[in-house]
Amino acid sequence: MQTNPTPPPYTSLVAVGDSFTEGMSDLLPDGSYRGWADVLAARMAARTPGFRYANLAVRGKLIGQIVDEQVPVASAMGADVITLVGGLNDTLRPKCDMGRVRGLLTEAVERLAPACKQLVLMRSPGRQGPVLERFRPRMEELFACVDELADRHGALVVDLYGAAALADPRMWDVDRLHLTADGHRRVAEAVWQTLGYEAEDAEWHVPMAATLPPGWMSRRVADARFARQHLLPWIGRRLTGRSSGDGLPPKRPELLPYEGRA
């Protein structure tokens, strides 16, 4: 994980991406999502009076949509820090043109890097299981592109893919696609440290203590619930060309003062 040894007094943050950055499944009592970007913004705001934060991420977005809809807005905001996480939704599609994904990610980085003081990219976390194994080659091709672009444009890279703690299925919600609240907290800590701030949890990457695995019947019940509530609707959206984020606005479309909860 690259770090910035002496972080400047960052006064603003813009988060760009999909459901991972929107904050699913870190659900708040009012039904909204918090997520790692909100936690990070709250920490930065606690150090800097007048700190401003925007989160343009929308669930389900592909890298082409991020480039078209979010990158122009983010690049015009003049923020100190921009985080960009995108392309993973593309790799999970049955038909994925990785050359096009790499090209669009390159375009996004080339437009965002000059528009901020520090661009932050990520190697997204991967949950253990058959889904990761099936799509691992595409994911690793995407992450290799992230590393190359970071070297070329002076961006920081947060390596969540290599964090054993985030591979633990217990860090993932029942939909098996989004992190739990503790998972999002660990991601916020990883980005916080990468930006050069003093660690608040030096062991964020350390796996949870081992527990007895659930029994065969419990696993089958969980699998059936997952298929009914999450897998089948996901397949239906793929077959019809729909997205879970269709028609949804960004959670924080403007760069405004922020006093959220860390």
Number of C-alpha atoms within 10 A of each C-alpha: 14 14 17 14 12 10 14 13 11 18 18 25 30 29 26 27 28 27 22 26 24 26 26 23 23 22 14 11 6 6 8 14 18 23 28 28 28 27 22 23 26 20 18 24 24 15 12 14 12 14 21 23 30 26 25 25 30 27 21 19 23 20 25 19 16 24 22 12 15 23 20 14 16 27 18 11 17 18 23 18 22 27 24 25 22 30 24 23 16 22 21 16 13 9 8 13 12 16 11 13 21 20 13 20 24 17 14 22 23 14 16 25 20 14 19 20 16 24 25 22 23 22 24 22 20 24 22 15 12 9 13 15 12 11 15 15 12 18 24 15 14 23 22 14 18 23 18 12 21 19 12 11 15 14 23 24 24 24 20 21 18 15 20 17 22 29 21 17 16 16 21 22 16 18 14 18 17 21 29 23 22 17 25 28 22 24 27 22 25 27 26 22 22 22 24 15 18 14 13 11 12 11 12 21 18 12 14 13 6 7 6 5 8 10 8 9 9 11 12 12 11 14 13 13 14 15 15 11 12 15 16 12 13 14 14 12 12 13 9 8 8 13 15 14 15 11 8 9 12 19 16 16 17 16 19 14 15 20 18 15 13 18
